Amino acid sequence: MDFEDWPDELSAEQIEELAEQLEEMEARLTARLEAHADSAKPVDLDQPIGRLSRMDELQRQQMAQAQKRREKANLQKVRSALDRIRRDNYGFCMECEIPIGYPRLKAQPHAVLCRDCQGAREM
């Protein structure tokens, strides 16, 4: 990427807007994790239900645990982004240190890589 192609740094208004978006995401994820706390409880193998019902329950439990892990990981990313805002180093690529750009952050406010570095990692 040439220097002329680098996105501009974020304005204070854009950072404020993205911070609000991140705070809303944090609240939603926290609420979801609290609401689904019971769905990942272990299946009682002594419960008198049929074999297929028990298998369905085990599968449901595994799916709930996987969802919970994804939500926890996303919550950590959101909190990390909010922390970068507080430390005044939000919006810069963690690899090449250029500004990430408002359109990318608007779509994914917890992004830590610019489009080019993210693309290079996916190859």
Steps between C-alpha positions, in 0.01 A plus 500: 500500500638839405506783750238689295263203532509493880166575659471814707514478877166496677339823613390547860136470388568172320679358804209605721251335263705179488540502879121517537465213253755295697326575830169381352670183376652445845159536667334261251772236535502526879121462511513200266766330709298554816178379335661182366686408818263209568510358146858379537443306821609135490243244395383284790578148380290349780189677375246242377465604135543301181835446330411725203370773729824485697703521175292800390558662837877438480510649150299802613738544793807486273347756266418729794857468631646582157272805474604609847870471407442711185312763695771512769767542232299778332444669836875494563564659158243772570645573844849511352382754241342713773827482692692617190261795474572591864876471437466714184643241261177379340465475124856403411605166353682282752737378227586792273380779734319697228146628566243226440240732353151596604302281254672182623460596865136594446438149368720332760581743783721250683729445198871506584639460147466710188345341193838422341650334808179304562505382139864395528419290809214322324717383212 
